[in-house]
Structures are given as structure tokens and as C-alpha cells.
């Protein structure tokens, strides 16, 4: 599971991974992102393939380990839910 380039995720991918880290379901992520649940499921599948992860938990762990998500915001959303 090596990083291929510096620009591996866009803002929407990062937001999707943050929502996964919060434990949200596909349906809830779809509501939050104003997408269909099928689009979200497809996007998750593509991220799993891109980073050679077997499941959502591994994708979240990979994202933190490879600094795609800032470990300083654990738990995800703790500092960005105010407002």
C-alpha cells in the first residue's frame, strides 16, 4: 500500500473518509454529501481499490497512517462540528 502521488484525494474524497472515520453509514454519508447512496458506495469502492484496502476500517487507518487525514483531528469532527 504505497502512495503513488502527492495528490491522491480531493476534498470530497477526504470528507468521505472523515465521515467513514466517524462511523457513518453509506446512507448517512450520502445525505451529508448530497449524493445517492449508490454513488457513495461506488466512491468508497474506488478508494478501497486505490489504496489496496480490504474494508472501510483499513481505509481510515491507512488515511491516518499516510497523513491523508491529520491525526491532530482525532476523533474526526471533534473540532469541526461547532457552528
N, C-alpha and C positions, 0 to 999 in steps of 0.2 A: 504494500500500500504506500507507494511513494507519490509525492506531489509531482505533477507533470509541469505545471506552470504557476506563476505567481497569481494569475487571475483565474482562479478555479471556480469561484462562486460569485454570482451577482448579488445585489441587495435582497432580491426576493428569495433566492436560494438560502441566504444567510438567515433571513427572517423565518423561513420554513424550518430550518434546522433548530433555531431558537424555540419555535413552537413545539417541535418534537422533544427538545430537551425539557420543556415544561410538562411534558406528558400528555399533550393534546392529541385527540383522535384525529383521523383523517377528516371526518365531518366537521369538527370544530375548527381545524386549520382552514378548511375550505371557507367556512363562514368568516373567519378573521381576515382572510386574504381575498375575499370576494371572487372565489374560483369555484368550479364544480369539484365535487369530491373525486371524480374520475381524473381530472387534471392534476389534483394534488397527489393522488396515488401514482400517477404516471411520473410526476416530477420526483417523488420520493424514490421510485424505482430507478430512475436515471441517476440520481445522486448515489444510491447504493452501488450501482454498476460502476460509476465514475471513480469511486473511492474503494472499490472492491470490498465492500462491507456486506455482511450477511443479514443484518437486521437494523432496525432503527436505533437501538441502543448502541450498537457498534458504530454507527454513523455519527451519533452525538459524541461518543468518546473519541473517535477519530478527529472530529472537528475541533475538540478542545486540545487534543494531543498535538495536532499540527497547526494550532493557532489560527484556525479559521474562525473560531469563537474565542473571545478573550476570557481567560479563566478568572479575571477580576470581576466578572459579572455573574459568578455563580452564587446562588442559584439564578438561572436565567430569568430575567424580568424583575428581580428584586429591586433594582434601582430605576427601571424604566416603566413601571406601572403607575407611578404617581401622575396625576394630571388628568 
